[in-house]
Amino acid sequence: KTLDDLTDIAGKRVLVRVDLNVPVKDGKVTDATRIERVAPTILELSNKGAKVILLAHFGRPKGQPVADQSLLQIVSAVKDVLGKPVAIAQDCIGDQARAAIDAMKDGDILLLENTRFHAGEEKNDPDFTKALAANGDIYVNDAFSAAHRAHASTEGLARLLPAYAGRTMQAELEALEKGLGNPKRPVVAIVGGAKVSTKIDLLMNLVKKVDALVIGGGMANTFLAARGTNVGKSLCEHDLADTAKQIMIEAATAGCAIILPEDGVVAREFKAGADNEVVAIDAIPADAMVLDVGPKSVEVVNAWISRAETLVWNGPLGALEIAPFDAATVAAARHAAARTKEGALISVAGGGDTVAALNHAGVADDFTYVSTAGGAFLEWMEGKPLPGVEVLQQK
Ligand code: 3PG
């Protein structure tokens, strides 16, 4: 059920789970994207006259109040994005929360303090969940990026109150359905990043679902080494050679093409502007490391993007943070964005550094959907059920 099913809510207390786990430096929010994403849901409910009560976590405070993980430092950014006043209560349950909620008028917005200041949140404790539920008539979950957690405010509450998906949750689920659920084929996945070890489940799941899997970043070296290529001093998890081989076998069985780099940009130092050269992938010097995939490989990746109807992307192809080793990621991202703009490609990206990579390439707005979720996006790519989504679908 979505907000379309939620009529007649003037005066109702709506508990809205949002993800305000945003980057903060020196007490200031440095990237408000997650706040911008939940603004439509908050404003829609407020404009319909609901009393909008925001529930969120911030950081990992381990079940007790910690000053530098207080939502007090986020509230002014929330006000700026919404363009409306937002009150804050210094606890998410108990007398402080109750008093603040009793003082609300129709359409008001109130942010309750970090749910993770109570141990019951992460334990999904029934008493804590009941205490949260006592403050609301309706529950709306707009925090896809926290939906992989079976916590009181992301899962438990949906069992106690009438539960609905917010607009961002709705958009996210629709985009993910297009990405891997019921995609237009051919589907190509690009997976990059440093390590295979953090993405084994994801790769195993993807090879069963996509037509081609492009492997880039440091993790490509592990696959190359497993295949017998000498990767010199490159980042490589040699102990995962058997895992990499197993993934390649699974791919062959499922009819998924594995695309590994054909050339690489190598350097002897890991630093911006380091002397570098392009070498064929079977000619990596023993004292050099691959820091980006080479131009020939980019041509191959872009040809796959041109052939694809659907693209799912997670992780950069090279050492994005140090120029010029960002070149392959930027070139492929721009090509995918151009194809998307032509209406020829559905492109869904998310997880970890991916949003930063697309922003760096200046194309995040041109993709069909860019998820702000980190862990939740990866678990979705792994094919795992997300408790916060499952409970909404069961209602
Ligand atoms: C995130 O930042 O990915 C979500 O807010 C979840 O945070 P967590 O990993 O601390 O549960």
Boltz pocket constraint, residues with backbone or C-beta under 6 A from the ligand:
constraints:
  - pocket:
      binder: B
      contacts: [[A, 19], [A, 21], [A, 59], [A, 60], [A, 145], [A, 146], [A, 149], [A, 372], [A, 373], [A, 374], [A, 375], [A, 376]]
      max_distance: 6.0
